[in-house]
Amino acid sequence: MKRIALKIDVDTYQGTRSGVPALSELLQRLDAKATFFFSLGPDHTGREPKAGSLKRYYDLRSRLHGRVLPGPDIGTRCKDILCQVTDAGFETGIHAWNRALWEQRILGGDNNLAETEIDRACKCFSEIFHTSAQAFAAAGWRTNRHALRLTQRRGFSYASDCRGSHPFRPVIDGELIDCPQIPTTLPTLDELLALEPGFSADQAMDRIFKLSTAIPGDHVFTLRAELEGMAFINAFEALLTLWKNNGVQLVALCDIRSSLDVAKLPRHSVETGEIPGRAGLRMMQGESFLDA
């Protein structure tokens, strides 16, 4: 039976408050599994400056003496909602601490940035759920070699940091990372809407369905609490129903992970590249990396 793993990225405070409960209710009603990846720190969406202006930005903020309000702290203010997700039986993992900062800076960031952001998120996750996070999905499919090493060192069961075609063990700069990658394999709703300006959400979802059935094997579909959980929830429900009616099993990423023999997974390099319909560089599954 074909499996589609539903990967839900939760980027913002509003997405956590509104999109997450709506998606949880919908998935339970349709008896579908999924993995929710949470941003747990401050929501700085729309506030993060370009890298070259970071110092000027923070100098200005310090001079304003509080006139720029801090972003809401998602983990603190939405703890009850996050716990309700696990109480409903869904898998949860880490998306980011400061999601906007991660997407803006991680590609050129050093080990200190990666370690600080991941460790803050891990600490908050443990305080909320009273257990260690087992899964990590880098915000915006952006990561670097330092962060990939940390997925192994921090003991994650798997990560979903990139775009690709099938699970693999990543190799970066010639170094093998033992933490397996379960990549997103299908285009996202917002990418298709950007590529096809005349498309409706329903047409985009129909395209996703056709791709998922035409390409053999299991797939990972990434959706966002801010989109499919809010403005496009009806179109998403139609896609879920279409999958269910065609015998597709809707699973969490941990279900894909449990069927993997990590030692036998192929090795692939990881590299940055462009994704149609999405601006900027993202981490991609590269060529097969053969054993010596």
N, C-alpha and C positions, 0 to 999 in steps of 0.2 A: 504494500500500500504506500502510495506517495505521501510524504510528510512535508508540511510547511511549518517551519518554526517561526513564531511571531516574536519579533524583537521590538519592544516598545521603548523608545528613547524619551525620557522626560527631562526637558531642558530648563523649564522655568517654574517660577512660583505659581503663576496662573495655570499652567498646564498641570501642575501637581494638584492644585485645589479643584479644578473643574474637569480636566481631561481624564485624569487617572480614575476617579470614581465612576465616570461614565463608561470608560473602557472596561473596568472591572465588572460592572453590572452587565454589560453587553456580552462579554466573554463567558461569564457564568451562565447567562440565559441560553447561549448557544453551545454550552458544554465544550468550550475551546480553551486550551492551555496557552500560556504565553510567558515571556520573561520581561519584567519591568526593570529597566536600568535607570536609576535615579541620580539626578544632580542633587547634592546634599548640602552645599554651602550657600554663599550669597548669590542671589540672582542679579547679575550685572548685565543682563541682556540689553543691548542697545547703548551700553555705557562704555564698553571696552574700546580704547583708542587703538589706532594703528601702532605697530611696534615702535616706529621711529619717534612717536610723540609721547611715549609712556612717561618719561621724566617730566616733561612740561605739564602733562595732564595731572600727575600726582602732586607736583608743586602747586599748581593752581588750586586743586582741591584742598590742600593744606592751608592755603591762604584764605579760602572762603570760610573757614572755621564753622563747618557744619551746614553751610547753606546748600550743599549738595547732599541729598539724603542717601544713606547707605541702602543697598539693595536688600530686600527681605531675605532672611536666612531660612532656606527651605527646610532643612532637617529639623530645625527647632520649631518652626511654626506649623509644619505639616506632619509632625510625627504620628498623629492619630491616623491620618490618611495612609501613610506608608505602612503602618502596622496592619491596617485593614486589608491591604493587598496580600500580605503573607497569611493573615487569618483566613482569607478566601482560598488559599491553596496555591497561589501563584509563586513562581520563582522570582527572586529579586537579586539585583546586582548593582554594581557601581558604574555610573556614567561619568561622573566628574565631581570635583569639589566646586571650584569656580568654573563653570562651563564656558563662559565667554572668554575668560583669560586663557584657558587651556586651548581653545580653538585658535586664538590669536597668536599664541606664543610658542606652542609646544614643538612645532616643526623645527624651529631654530633654538629650542631651549636646551639647557644643560641638565645634568643629573640632579642638581639641587631643586630646580623647578619641578621636574617629574616626581621626585621623591616627596617633596613637600605637599604637592597637590594630591598624590595618591594616598599618602599616609594620613592626611587630614580626612579624606573621604573614608578610608578604612576605619579610622577611629570613630567617626560619626556613625557609620553603618553599624559597628559593634555596639555602640551605646543605644541605638534605636532598636535593633533586632536581637540583641543579646547573643549574637553569633558572628563569626567571621564571614566576610564576603567570599564567595567562591567563584564569582564571575565578574569580569571587567569588560566594558565596551567603551573605548575611547570616544570622546565627544567629537562629532563631525568626521569620524574615520581619520583622525589626525593623531599621530603618535611619533615616537622616535626610538632610537636604539636604547636609550636610558629607560624609557617607560616599558619597552618590551622586556628588557632584563628584569624589571621590577615585577612584571606579571609572573615570572618564574620565582623570583626571590621571595615574594609575598605569599606564595603558595596558592594562587588562583588555580582552580580546576581547568578553566579555559578562559580565553579572551575572544572578543569579537570586535577587533579594531580596524578591520579593513574590508575592502570589496574584493570579491573573488568568485570562484566557481565550486570549491569543495573544501572540506577541512584539511588542514595541513600543519606541519611544524615549521615555524618561520626561521629564516636565516637572514641575518642582517650584518653587513660588513664581514661576512665569512663566519659569523658566530651563530651557532645553533641555539635557539631558545626552546626549552622543553615544554613550556606552556602552549598547548595547541591553540590554533586560531580556527574559529568557526565563522567564516566571513559572510557578509550580506551578499546574496547572489542575484537578487532581483532589483530592478529600478524602483525608486520611491515615487510616491504620489507627486510630490512637489517637483521632482526632476521631470516627470512626464508632462506636467502642466507647463513647465518652463520651455520644454522642447516643442510642444504642440499648443501654441497660444489659443487655438480655437477649441481645444479639448475641454469637455466638462469633467468633473471628478468621476462621474459614472463611466465615461469613456476611458479614462485613465485606469480605473480599476479593472475594466474589462481587458485592457491591454496587459495588465499585470497577470490576470488569470490565464490568458492565452499563453504568455511566456512561461508561466509556472508549469503548465501542462505539456507544453511543446518541448521544453528542455528536460532531458531525463534526470532522475535522481532527486534527492531531497533538496529543499531550498530554504533560505532564510529571507524573510520579508521584514524590512525595518519600517516601522511607522512611528509617528510622533504623537504624544499626548496632546500637543498644541494644534494638530491638524486633524488626524483621524479621530481623536478623542473629543473634538469640539466642532468646528465648522463642517467637517466632512464625515461625521460619524454615520450618517445614513448611507453614504456611498460605501463606507468600510463595512457596514453590516451587510450590504448587498454582496460584497466580495466574499465575506466569510460564508454567507449562505450558499453562494455559488460553489465555493470549495467543498463545503459539507455535502451538498447535493450531488457532487461528482466523486464522492468517496475519498476525498483528501483528508488526512489526519492532521489536525491543527495541534501543534505541540510546543513545548518550551524548549529553549536551547539546551537545557540539561538533559532532555530526552535524546537529542542528537549526540551529546557528549557521552552519555552512558553506553551508546552503541559503538563507540570508537575504541580501537586498540591503539593508543598513542604511539607506542613503540613502532608500529607498522605504518603510521601515517607518512605520506610523502613529504619530503622537504621542499620548500619553495622559498626563493628569495622574496623579500618585501621591498617595495619601491614606491615612490610618490608618482602620481599621475593625475590626469584630469578625468572627471566623470561627466559625460554629457548631461547638460541640464543643471550642473552645479558648479559654481565659481570656485576657483582656488584648487590647490593641490591636496590630494587625499592619499591615504595609504592603500596600496594595491597588492594583491597576490601576484608575484612575478613568476619567472620561469622556474622550472623544476631544478632543484639543486642536487646533483647526483652525488652519491657516496664516493669517497676517494677510493 
